[in-house]
Amino acid sequence: MEKIFSVTELARDLGVTPRTIRFYEDQGLISPQRAGNTRVYTHRDRARMILILRGKQLGFSLRDIKEYLDLYVVDTTQSEQLQHLVKKARERITQLEGQLQAVKTTLQELRDIERVSLETLSSRGLSAETA
């Protein structure tokens, strides 16, 4: 018999809150079964939650994650799913590389401001600690 999880057990197991799991259920990303009025989650739900959490950690939108999960159900060969994943990963890489360049530019500007400010303080006989 397949192990089932309560929302509390699944949340504890994944290091999230029950509210997080209910949110993803409300978004249609997981669909737990019911045992009376109680939600019960299977290993499939747990695996989907792991993919959802990993996708969120990598910065994918819920829409991207849902598309990926939905393709898994439709395409048993997982070819479309993998092609979709490659496309989305490339888009995310491009986005992150742009953000990285923006951060590098900002850091350089801040270093320049710091350097000029320290030089100005020094020329006035002051140090950064007295400013």
OpenMM code with the backbone's topology and positions (N, CA, C; nanometers):
from openmm import Vec3, app, unit

residues = "MET GLU LYS ILE PHE SER VAL THR GLU LEU ALA ARG ASP LEU GLY VAL THR PRO ARG THR ILE ARG PHE TYR GLU ASP GLN GLY LEU ILE SER PRO GLN ARG ALA GLY ASN THR ARG VAL TYR THR HIS ARG ASP ARG ALA ARG MET ILE LEU ILE LEU ARG GLY LYS GLN LEU GLY PHE SER LEU ARG ASP ILE LYS GLU TYR LEU ASP LEU TYR VAL VAL ASP THR THR GLN SER GLU GLN LEU GLN HIS LEU VAL LYS LYS ALA ARG GLU ARG ILE THR GLN LEU GLU GLY GLN LEU GLN ALA VAL LYS THR THR LEU GLN GLU LEU ARG ASP ILE GLU ARG VAL SER LEU GLU THR LEU SER SER ARG GLY LEU SER ALA GLU THR ALA".split()
positions = [
    Vec3(0.0835, -0.1182, 0.0000),
    Vec3(0.0000, 0.0000, 0.0000),
    Vec3(0.0885, 0.1252, 0.0000),
    Vec3(0.0498, 0.2221, -0.0824),
    Vec3(0.1285, 0.3445, -0.0951),
    Vec3(0.1143, 0.4312, 0.0301),
    Vec3(0.2279, 0.4857, 0.0731),
    Vec3(0.2263, 0.5746, 0.1887),
    Vec3(0.1549, 0.7029, 0.1517),
    Vec3(0.0723, 0.7512, 0.2416),
    Vec3(0.0071, 0.8794, 0.2219),
    Vec3(0.0505, 0.9741, 0.3335),
    Vec3(0.0428, 1.1013, 0.3033),
    Vec3(0.0868, 1.2040, 0.3964),
    Vec3(-0.0297, 1.2973, 0.4267),
    Vec3(-0.0365, 1.3448, 0.5485),
    Vec3(-0.1280, 1.4537, 0.5799),
    Vec3(-0.0599, 1.5822, 0.5355),
    Vec3(-0.1333, 1.6909, 0.5327),
    Vec3(-0.0730, 1.8183, 0.4936),
    Vec3(0.0378, 1.8562, 0.5910),
    Vec3(0.0188, 1.8275, 0.7178),
    Vec3(0.1207, 1.8592, 0.8189),
    Vec3(0.2459, 1.7748, 0.7989),
    Vec3(0.2270, 1.6461, 0.7730),
    Vec3(0.3422, 1.5575, 0.7508),
    Vec3(0.4199, 1.5983, 0.6260),
    Vec3(0.3467, 1.6263, 0.5187),
    Vec3(0.4127, 1.6647, 0.3944),
    Vec3(0.4866, 1.7973, 0.4113),
    Vec3(0.4236, 1.8914, 0.4785),
    Vec3(0.4875, 2.0208, 0.5020),
    Vec3(0.6159, 2.0038, 0.5824),
    Vec3(0.6089, 1.9270, 0.6881),
    Vec3(0.7271, 1.9033, 0.7719),
    Vec3(0.8363, 1.8342, 0.6910),
    Vec3(0.7981, 1.7354, 0.6126),
    Vec3(0.8927, 1.6592, 0.5314),
    Vec3(0.9651, 1.7490, 0.4302),
    Vec3(0.8934, 1.8475, 0.3746),
    Vec3(0.9509, 1.9331, 0.2714),
    Vec3(1.0067, 2.0649, 0.3249),
    Vec3(0.9866, 2.0893, 0.4527),
    Vec3(1.0379, 2.2123, 0.5123),
    Vec3(0.9603, 2.3369, 0.4729),
    Vec3(0.8304, 2.3203, 0.4523),
    Vec3(0.7435, 2.4334, 0.4195),
    Vec3(0.6259, 2.4337, 0.5165),
    Vec3(0.5409, 2.5321, 0.5043),
    Vec3(0.4229, 2.5378, 0.5901),
    Vec3(0.3053, 2.4689, 0.5215),
    Vec3(0.2090, 2.4225, 0.5988),
    Vec3(0.0872, 2.3681, 0.5375),
    Vec3(0.0193, 2.4701, 0.4452),
    Vec3(0.0293, 2.5965, 0.4828),
    Vec3(-0.0295, 2.7026, 0.4001),
    Vec3(0.0335, 2.7041, 0.2608),
    Vec3(0.1639, 2.6805, 0.2538),
    Vec3(0.2335, 2.6752, 0.1248),
    Vec3(0.1767, 2.5641, 0.0386),
    Vec3(0.1568, 2.4488, 0.0984),
    Vec3(0.1023, 2.3352, 0.0235),
    Vec3(-0.0387, 2.3662, -0.0240),
    Vec3(-0.1203, 2.4249, 0.0612),
    Vec3(-0.2571, 2.4610, 0.0216),
    Vec3(-0.2566, 2.5646, -0.0901),
    Vec3(-0.1590, 2.6572, -0.0862),
    Vec3(-0.1473, 2.7566, -0.1916),
    Vec3(-0.1242, 2.6888, -0.3266),
    Vec3(-0.0300, 2.5946, -0.3309),
    Vec3(-0.0017, 2.5269, -0.4567),
    Vec3(-0.1201, 2.4410, -0.5010),
    Vec3(-0.1952, 2.3916, -0.4060),
    Vec3(-0.3185, 2.3197, -0.4402),
    Vec3(-0.4190, 2.4169, -0.5022),
    Vec3(-0.4351, 2.5333, -0.4420),
    Vec3(-0.5274, 2.6344, -0.4954),
    Vec3(-0.4871, 2.6780, -0.6358),
    Vec3(-0.3575, 2.6765, -0.6642),
    Vec3(-0.3060, 2.7148, -0.7955),
    Vec3(-0.3190, 2.6020, -0.8985),
    Vec3(-0.3656, 2.4854, -0.8548),
    Vec3(-0.3844, 2.3727, -0.9455),
    Vec3(-0.2580, 2.2953, -0.9755),
    Vec3(-0.1546, 2.3132, -0.8940),
    Vec3(-0.0287, 2.2433, -0.9187),
    Vec3(-0.0251, 2.1043, -0.8566),
    Vec3(-0.1006, 2.0849, -0.7521),
    Vec3(-0.1161, 1.9516, -0.6930),
    Vec3(-0.2639, 1.9298, -0.6656),
    Vec3(-0.3031, 1.8042, -0.6652),
    Vec3(-0.4433, 1.7688, -0.6428),
    Vec3(-0.4506, 1.6505, -0.5474),
    Vec3(-0.4502, 1.6789, -0.4187),
    Vec3(-0.4537, 1.5681, -0.3233),
    Vec3(-0.5878, 1.4953, -0.3274),
    Vec3(-0.5823, 1.3734, -0.2827),
    Vec3(-0.7054, 1.2957, -0.2693),
    Vec3(-0.7703, 1.3339, -0.1375),
    Vec3(-0.8919, 1.2862, -0.1177),
    Vec3(-0.9631, 1.3137, 0.0067),
    Vec3(-0.9940, 1.1822, 0.0758),
    Vec3(-0.9789, 1.1854, 0.2065),
    Vec3(-1.0235, 1.0749, 0.2916),
    Vec3(-1.1247, 1.1392, 0.3863),
    Vec3(-1.2480, 1.1400, 0.3436),
    Vec3(-1.3484, 1.2158, 0.4165),
    Vec3(-1.3261, 1.3628, 0.3880),
    Vec3(-1.3097, 1.4406, 0.4933),
    Vec3(-1.2816, 1.5835, 0.4773),
    Vec3(-1.1331, 1.6161, 0.4817),
    Vec3(-1.0498, 1.5136, 0.4957),
    Vec3(-0.9064, 1.5334, 0.5116),
    Vec3(-0.8346, 1.5167, 0.3782),
    Vec3(-0.7435, 1.6093, 0.3486),
    Vec3(-0.6582, 1.5954, 0.2302),
    Vec3(-0.5519, 1.4914, 0.2602),
    Vec3(-0.5268, 1.4047, 0.1643),
    Vec3(-0.4167, 1.3093, 0.1768),
    Vec3(-0.3303, 1.3196, 0.0511),
    Vec3(-0.2004, 1.3181, 0.0740),
    Vec3(-0.1042, 1.3382, -0.0329),
    Vec3(-0.0265, 1.2099, -0.0557),
    Vec3(-0.0054, 1.1782, -0.1828),
    Vec3(0.0666, 1.0565, -0.2209),
    Vec3(0.2126, 1.0904, -0.2514),
    Vec3(0.2899, 0.9865, -0.2833),
    Vec3(0.4289, 1.0082, -0.3252),
    Vec3(0.4340, 1.0918, -0.4522),
    Vec3(0.3346, 1.0762, -0.5386),
    Vec3(0.3266, 1.1577, -0.6601),
    Vec3(0.3120, 1.3056, -0.6233),
    Vec3(0.2232, 1.3356, -0.5280),
    Vec3(0.2065, 1.4740, -0.4823),
    Vec3(0.3361, 1.5269, -0.4222),
    Vec3(0.4033, 1.4423, -0.3452),
    Vec3(0.5302, 1.4821, -0.2832),
    Vec3(0.6337, 1.5127, -0.3916),
    Vec3(0.6412, 1.4276, -0.4939),
    Vec3(0.7365, 1.4492, -0.6035),
    Vec3(0.7039, 1.5787, -0.6778),
    Vec3(0.5761, 1.6037, -0.7010),
    Vec3(0.5360, 1.7287, -0.7667),
    Vec3(0.5736, 1.8491, -0.6805),
    Vec3(0.5537, 1.8382, -0.5499),
    Vec3(0.5897, 1.9481, -0.4602),
    Vec3(0.7402, 1.9745, -0.4645),
    Vec3(0.8193, 1.8697, -0.4706),
    Vec3(0.9653, 1.8868, -0.4799),
    Vec3(0.9996, 1.9625, -0.6081),
    Vec3(0.9361, 1.9251, -0.7192),
    Vec3(0.9607, 1.9950, -0.8453),
    Vec3(0.9146, 2.1404, -0.8385),
    Vec3(0.8008, 2.1644, -0.7759),
    Vec3(0.7494, 2.3003, -0.7612),
    Vec3(0.8475, 2.3849, -0.6797),
    Vec3(0.8893, 2.3325, -0.5667),
    Vec3(0.9802, 2.4068, -0.4795),
    Vec3(1.1152, 2.4319, -0.5471),
    Vec3(1.1639, 2.3324, -0.6193),
    Vec3(1.2898, 2.3494, -0.6918),
    Vec3(1.2738, 2.4556, -0.8011),
    Vec3(1.1614, 2.4489, -0.8712),
    Vec3(1.1352, 2.5482, -0.9752),
    Vec3(1.1280, 2.6889, -0.9192),
    Vec3(1.0603, 2.7052, -0.8056),
    Vec3(1.0517, 2.8370, -0.7421),
    Vec3(1.1897, 2.8836, -0.6966),
    Vec3(1.2688, 2.7923, -0.6419),
    Vec3(1.4037, 2.8271, -0.5970),
    Vec3(1.4893, 2.8755, -0.7137),
    Vec3(1.4674, 2.8186, -0.8305),
    Vec3(1.5437, 2.8577, -0.9490),
    Vec3(1.4860, 2.9815, -1.0170),
    Vec3(1.3732, 3.0304, -0.9645),
    Vec3(1.3163, 3.1546, -1.0155),
    Vec3(1.2133, 3.1398, -1.1249),
    Vec3(1.1640, 3.0193, -1.1460),
    Vec3(1.0608, 2.9996, -1.2472),
    Vec3(0.9264, 3.0464, -1.1936),
    Vec3(0.8427, 3.0957, -1.2830),
    Vec3(0.7089, 3.1399, -1.2438),
    Vec3(0.6197, 3.0186, -1.2196),
    Vec3(0.5110, 3.0406, -1.1481),
    Vec3(0.4152, 2.9310, -1.1262),
    Vec3(0.3576, 2.8834, -1.2594),
    Vec3(0.3396, 2.9757, -1.3517),
    Vec3(0.2877, 2.9371, -1.4837),
    Vec3(0.3849, 2.8434, -1.5547),
    Vec3(0.5153, 2.8759, -1.5501),
    Vec3(0.6171, 2.7897, -1.6115),
    Vec3(0.6174, 2.6516, -1.5462),
    Vec3(0.6082, 2.6509, -1.4144),
    Vec3(0.6094, 2.5235, -1.3413),
    Vec3(0.4866, 2.4416, -1.3763),
    Vec3(0.3715, 2.5061, -1.3832),
    Vec3(0.2469, 2.4350, -1.4168),
    Vec3(0.2553, 2.3757, -1.5576),
    Vec3(0.3071, 2.4543, -1.6528),
    Vec3(0.3232, 2.4033, -1.7899),
    Vec3(0.4122, 2.2801, -1.7909),
    Vec3(0.5203, 2.2861, -1.7168),
    Vec3(0.6137, 2.1738, -1.7091),
    Vec3(0.5451, 2.0509, -1.6500),
    Vec3(0.4750, 2.0686, -1.5397),
    Vec3(0.4077, 1.9559, -1.4750),
    Vec3(0.2960, 1.8999, -1.5624),
    Vec3(0.2228, 1.9875, -1.6296),
    Vec3(0.1141, 1.9420, -1.7170),
    Vec3(0.1674, 1.8607, -1.8346),
    Vec3(0.2842, 1.8983, -1.8872),
    Vec3(0.3436, 1.8226, -1.9971),
    Vec3(0.3804, 1.6817, -1.9533),
    Vec3(0.4183, 1.6657, -1.8285),
    Vec3(0.4541, 1.5340, -1.7776),
    Vec3(0.3351, 1.4383, -1.7868),
    Vec3(0.2177, 1.4895, -1.7585),
    Vec3(0.0968, 1.4070, -1.7619),
    Vec3(0.0616, 1.3702, -1.9055),
    Vec3(0.0785, 1.4642, -1.9994),
    Vec3(0.0391, 1.4451, -2.1381),
    Vec3(0.1383, 1.3597, -2.2163),
    Vec3(0.2667, 1.3808, -2.1940),
    Vec3(0.3721, 1.3175, -2.2747),
    Vec3(0.4477, 1.2150, -2.1908),
    Vec3(0.4120, 1.0895, -2.2076),
    Vec3(0.4758, 0.9849, -2.1278),
    Vec3(0.6231, 0.9647, -2.1640),
    Vec3(0.6639, 1.0097, -2.2844),
    Vec3(0.8051, 0.9977, -2.3223),
    Vec3(0.8881, 1.1086, -2.2590),
    Vec3(0.8224, 1.2097, -2.2099),
    Vec3(0.8836, 1.3269, -2.1467),
    Vec3(0.9654, 1.4116, -2.2443),
    Vec3(0.9540, 1.3865, -2.3741),
    Vec3(1.0292, 1.4637, -2.4734),
    Vec3(0.9873, 1.6098, -2.4736),
    Vec3(0.8564, 1.6343, -2.4815),
    Vec3(0.8077, 1.7728, -2.4806),
    Vec3(0.8437, 1.8414, -2.3500),
    Vec3(0.8328, 1.7679, -2.2422),
    Vec3(0.8645, 1.8240, -2.1106),
    Vec3(1.0110, 1.8674, -2.1055),
    Vec3(1.0986, 1.7842, -2.1542),
    Vec3(1.2413, 1.8165, -2.1536),
    Vec3(1.2731, 1.9330, -2.2465),
    Vec3(1.2085, 1.9368, -2.3639),
    Vec3(1.2295, 2.0485, -2.4556),
    Vec3(1.1817, 2.1791, -2.3919),
    Vec3(1.0681, 2.1733, -2.3259),
    Vec3(1.0140, 2.2901, -2.2557),
    Vec3(1.1106, 2.3340, -2.1457),
    Vec3(1.1631, 2.2374, -2.0721),
    Vec3(1.2557, 2.2681, -1.9639),
    Vec3(1.3833, 2.3348, -2.0165),
    Vec3(1.4364, 2.2838, -2.1271),
    Vec3(1.5564, 2.3428, -2.1867),
    Vec3(1.5285, 2.4875, -2.2272),
    Vec3(1.4145, 2.5098, -2.2921),
    Vec3(1.3781, 2.6454, -2.3355),
    Vec3(1.3675, 2.7393, -2.2158),
    Vec3(1.2972, 2.6972, -2.1118),
    Vec3(1.2780, 2.7821, -1.9944),
    Vec3(1.4092, 2.8021, -1.9183),
    Vec3(1.4918, 2.6992, -1.9128),
    Vec3(1.6219, 2.7123, -1.8456),
    Vec3(1.7084, 2.8138, -1.9189),
    Vec3(1.7089, 2.8086, -2.0514),
    Vec3(1.7869, 2.9053, -2.1294),
    Vec3(1.7369, 3.0477, -2.1067),
    Vec3(1.6043, 3.0635, -2.1028),
    Vec3(1.5472, 3.1962, -2.0763),
    Vec3(1.5897, 3.2463, -1.9386),
    Vec3(1.5859, 3.1575, -1.8416),
    Vec3(1.6224, 3.1963, -1.7043),
    Vec3(1.7709, 3.2289, -1.6945),
    Vec3(1.8548, 3.1518, -1.7637),
    Vec3(1.9989, 3.1786, -1.7664),
    Vec3(2.0243, 3.3176, -1.8242),
    Vec3(1.9585, 3.3493, -1.9346),
    Vec3(1.9740, 3.4809, -1.9969),
    Vec3(1.9322, 3.5908, -1.9004),
    Vec3(1.8196, 3.5693, -1.8331),
    Vec3(1.7706, 3.6674, -1.7366),
    Vec3(1.8707, 3.6874, -1.6229),
    Vec3(1.9200, 3.5777, -1.5672),
    Vec3(2.0147, 3.5864, -1.4560),
    Vec3(2.1475, 3.6487, -1.4980),
    Vec3(2.1918, 3.6177, -1.6194),
    Vec3(2.3154, 3.6787, -1.6681),
    Vec3(2.2992, 3.8298, -1.6804),
    Vec3(2.1816, 3.8749, -1.7230),
    Vec3(2.1541, 4.0184, -1.7287),
    Vec3(2.1549, 4.0808, -1.5902),
    Vec3(2.0936, 4.0121, -1.4945),
    Vec3(2.0928, 4.0620, -1.3568),
    Vec3(2.2340, 4.0649, -1.2987),
    Vec3(2.3128, 3.9619, -1.3293),
    Vec3(2.4503, 3.9561, -1.2807),
    Vec3(2.5310, 4.0745, -1.3351),
    Vec3(2.5127, 4.1045, -1.4627),
    Vec3(2.5844, 4.2183, -1.5219),
    Vec3(2.5408, 4.3479, -1.4555),
    Vec3(2.4112, 4.3615, -1.4279),
    Vec3(2.3613, 4.4826, -1.3610),
    Vec3(2.4209, 4.4948, -1.2209),
    Vec3(2.4313, 4.3836, -1.1492),
    Vec3(2.4911, 4.3852, -1.0147),
    Vec3(2.6383, 4.4229, -1.0232),
    Vec3(2.7109, 4.3665, -1.1193),
    Vec3(2.8531, 4.3997, -1.1357),
    Vec3(2.8708, 4.5485, -1.1653),
    Vec3(2.7863, 4.6034, -1.2504),
    Vec3(2.7930, 4.7462, -1.2833),
    Vec3(2.7655, 4.8307, -1.1595),
    Vec3(2.6619, 4.7933, -1.0836),
    Vec3(2.6284, 4.8671, -0.9618),
    Vec3(2.7414, 4.8597, -0.8603),
    Vec3(2.8006, 4.7429, -0.8424),
    Vec3(2.9131, 4.7288, -0.7503),
    Vec3(3.0300, 4.8170, -0.7918),
    Vec3(3.0595, 4.8214, -0.9205),
    Vec3(3.1698, 4.9045, -0.9679),
    Vec3(3.1409, 5.0520, -0.9417),
    Vec3(3.0164, 5.0940, -0.9660),
    Vec3(2.9793, 5.2332, -0.9398),
    Vec3(2.9922, 5.2659, -0.7914),
    Vec3(2.9488, 5.1747, -0.7064),
    Vec3(2.9604, 5.1974, -0.5616),
    Vec3(3.1065, 5.2019, -0.5176),
    Vec3(3.1904, 5.1161, -0.5752),
    Vec3(3.3336, 5.1189, -0.5423),
    Vec3(3.3963, 5.2516, -0.5852),
    Vec3(3.3539, 5.3021, -0.7019),
    Vec3(3.4041, 5.4316, -0.7488),
    Vec3(3.3607, 5.5436, -0.6538),
    Vec3(3.2353, 5.5402, -0.6124),
    Vec3(3.1857, 5.6408, -0.5174),
    Vec3(3.2628, 5.6322, -0.3868),
    Vec3(3.2863, 5.5106, -0.3392),
    Vec3(3.3610, 5.4913, -0.2146),
    Vec3(3.5032, 5.5467, -0.2294),
    Vec3(3.5678, 5.5128, -0.3398),
    Vec3(3.7059, 5.5565, -0.3627),
    Vec3(3.7151, 5.7091, -0.3676),
    Vec3(3.6283, 5.7717, -0.4460),
    Vec3(3.6299, 5.9178, -0.4580),
    Vec3(3.5993, 5.9826, -0.3229),
    Vec3(3.5042, 5.9262, -0.2504),
    Vec3(3.4685, 5.9819, -0.1191),
    Vec3(3.5844, 5.9693, -0.0212),
    Vec3(3.6521, 5.8547, -0.0200),
    Vec3(3.7668, 5.8361, 0.0689),
    Vec3(3.8804, 5.9313, 0.0327),
    Vec3(3.9030, 5.9505, -0.0972),
    Vec3(4.0073, 6.0433, -0.1411),
    Vec3(3.9747, 6.1861, -0.0957),
    Vec3(3.8480, 6.2239, -0.1080),
    Vec3(3.8050, 6.3576, -0.0664),
    Vec3(3.8209, 6.3744, 0.0842),
    Vec3(3.7801, 6.2733, 0.1600),
    Vec3(3.7973, 6.2784, 0.3059),
    Vec3(3.9445, 6.2893, 0.3426),
    Vec3(4.0256, 6.2109, 0.2774),
    Vec3(4.1694, 6.2103, 0.3053),
    Vec3(4.2312, 6.3475, 0.2763),
    Vec3(4.1896, 6.4097, 0.1659),
    Vec3(4.2427, 6.5421, 0.1319),
    Vec3(4.2013, 6.6495, 0.2323),
    Vec3(4.0987, 6.6190, 0.3096),
    Vec3(4.0514, 6.7116, 0.4131),
    Vec3(4.1036, 6.6732, 0.5504),
    Vec3(4.1909, 6.5734, 0.5515),
    Vec3(4.2487, 6.5297, 0.6775),
    Vec3(4.1544, 6.4461, 0.7628),
    Vec3(4.0530, 6.3879, 0.6996),
    Vec3(3.9564, 6.3060, 0.7734),
    Vec3(3.9660, 6.1608, 0.7271),
    Vec3(3.9072, 6.0727, 0.8058),
    Vec3(3.8997, 5.9329, 0.7656),
    Vec3(3.7534, 5.8917, 0.7590),
    Vec3(3.7274, 5.7754, 0.7031),
    Vec3(3.5900, 5.7262, 0.6910),
    Vec3(3.5273, 5.7056, 0.8270),
    Vec3(3.6066, 5.6725, 0.9278),
    Vec3(3.5543, 5.6460, 1.0617),
    Vec3(3.5005, 5.7729, 1.1276),
    Vec3(3.5583, 5.8905, 1.0931),
    Vec3(3.5133, 6.0153, 1.1554),
    Vec3(3.3974, 6.0774, 1.0774),
    Vec3(3.3674, 6.0230, 0.9606),
    Vec3(3.2600, 6.0794, 0.8800),
    Vec3(3.1242, 6.0344, 0.9289),
] * unit.nanometer
topology = app.Topology()
chain = topology.addChain("A")
for resn in residues:
    res = topology.addResidue(resn, chain)
    for name in ("N", "CA", "C"):
        topology.addAtom(name, app.Element.getBySymbol(name[0]), res)
